[in-house]
Amino acid sequence: MSSKQQIAYIELRVSAHATEDQQKVQNVIQNLISTIETPQLLVFQKTTCTGHYGNPIILFTAKLDDKEVLSAVLDRIGNNLSSLDKEELDRSLNLHLEKTNLYLRFDKQSALQGVAKFSQVDPIRLRIHFRNQTPQQIAEFLQQKGFLP
């Protein structure tokens, strides 16, 4: 089965705190996923939230579902991961999978420089939704895309 049929969509989420430039935060996602096939492709949905101490937080959400682009985006991210991140994902893949969804978190500051690096602190969240794939099939696909060693 080709990769275009395996993936239904990728959902991207990132928050902008009161001290952050909202446009810069949106650009961070573009830096993480940009390929020749994805020029200014994302349309962001903006949600205003309130933080723990009453501070304003803007949540940006976007969805990639263009079948031509999904594979190229995953190739870019997978090829951009360090060998340490790939090994960590390989060891903990079952913790990132829920049914047919793969959940990944990337460092905002590294993405600003166009580098894909896993992080749990104030991350860019990706949810990759696979079509009817077993965990084994997802792992094989991720290995093909460079996410796993």
Buried (B, 14 or more C-beta within 10 A) or exposed (E): EEBEEBBBBBBBBBBBEEEBEEEEBBBBBBBBBBBEBBEEBBEBEEEEEEEEEEEEBBBBBBBBEBBEBBBBBBBBBBEBBEEEBBEEBBEEBEEBBEEBBBEBBBBBEBBBEEBBBBBEEEBBBBBBBBEEBEBEBBBBBBBBBBBBE
